[in-house]
Amino acid sequence: MTFSTRRAIAGLLLITSGMTATPLMADELDDQINERPSGGAMAMDAIIARPLLFAGTLGGTALFVATLPFSALGGKVEEAANTLVVGLAKSTFTRCLGCTATQDAWKNKPITNEQP
């Protein structure tokens, strides 16, 4: 076989394997999203993760206040607030107990009735 023939066959095999793997990953994501958190996951979230996230929220707030003049000079106050305070606060106080960030994002996603 020539080099171009081998290259074409390799490309075709690569495309075929990529197309067959995509549905498997989608099924795995659906299972992760629809799976309810276990009691152990809820307990670990309540005992370990939430206190650490709360401490991170307090630290992020202090860091945000300390860097506020520099953020204001750069015009990035909202971006700094979202990164240092809002994201951690949402994970701390609004995420369902034991849920992963992916599960929580999909559960809180607005439902649309769009027809293809």
N, C-alpha and C positions, 0 to 999 in steps of 0.2 A: 504494500500500500504506500501511496505517496504521503508526504507530510500534510498536504492540504486535506486529503481524505481522512487521515487520522484526526486532524484538528476538527473537522466537521462532525465526525462521530463523537468525539469528546464533548463538543459543544452541545450536541443533541442529547447526550446522556446527562449532562449537567442541567439542562433545561427541564428534562423529564423528571429527574430526581427532585428538583426544586418545586415543581408543580405538584408532585405527589406528597411532599412533606407539608405543604401549607395547610391542607384540611386537617391533618393530624394535630398541628399546633393550634388551630382554631378550636378543635374539640377540647383540647387540654385547657385552653383559656376559658371556654364555657363552663367546664367542670369546676375550675377554680373560682369563677365568679358565682356560680349557683350553689356552691358548697357552703353549708352553714358552719360557723366556727365551733370547735369542740369546747368542752368545759375547761380543758387544760389550757387551750389558747386564750380563753376569756380570763382565766385566773392569772396567767403570765402577763397578759396585757394590763390587767388591773394592778398587779403587784409590782411589776418591773417597768413596763413600757410607759404607762401614763405618768408615773412620777418623774421618769427621765425626760419625757416630752414636756412636762410642766416646768422642770428646771431649765430645759433648753429654751422654752418660751420666755422665762424670766431673764435668762442670759441674753437672748436675742433682743429683748426689749431694751435692756441696759446698753447693749452694743449699738442698737439703733439710735437711742438718745445721744450716746457719745459721738456718733458719727453723723448726726443730723446736719450740722453746719456744712460738712463737706458734701453730703448728699444733696443739700439744697443748692450749693454752688454749682454742682454738676447737673442739676435738674433731674435727679434720679430718686427723689424722695419716695414716690409710690413704689418703685421697683425695690428699693431697700426695705420698705415696710413689708411688702409681700414676702420677700425672701427671709428676713430676719424674725418677723413677728407673726404675720397672718398664717403662713403655711403651717408653722408649728402649733399655733393656737387651734387651727382647724383640726389637726391630727389629734390634739390633746382632748378637745372638748366636744367635737361633733362626730368623729368617726365611731362607728358601731364597735362595741366591745368584742375584741378577738378578731375583727375583720382586718384583712390586709388593705393597703392603700388602693390596690386595683379593685378589690371587691367593693369598697366604699365608693369609689369613683363611679363604678357601673351602677350601683344601687341608687345613687343620687342623680344619675343622668336623667334629664327630662325625656319623657316619652313623646315621640312624634308619630303621627299617623300618616306619614308620607307614603304615597303609592308610587312604585317605580314606573 
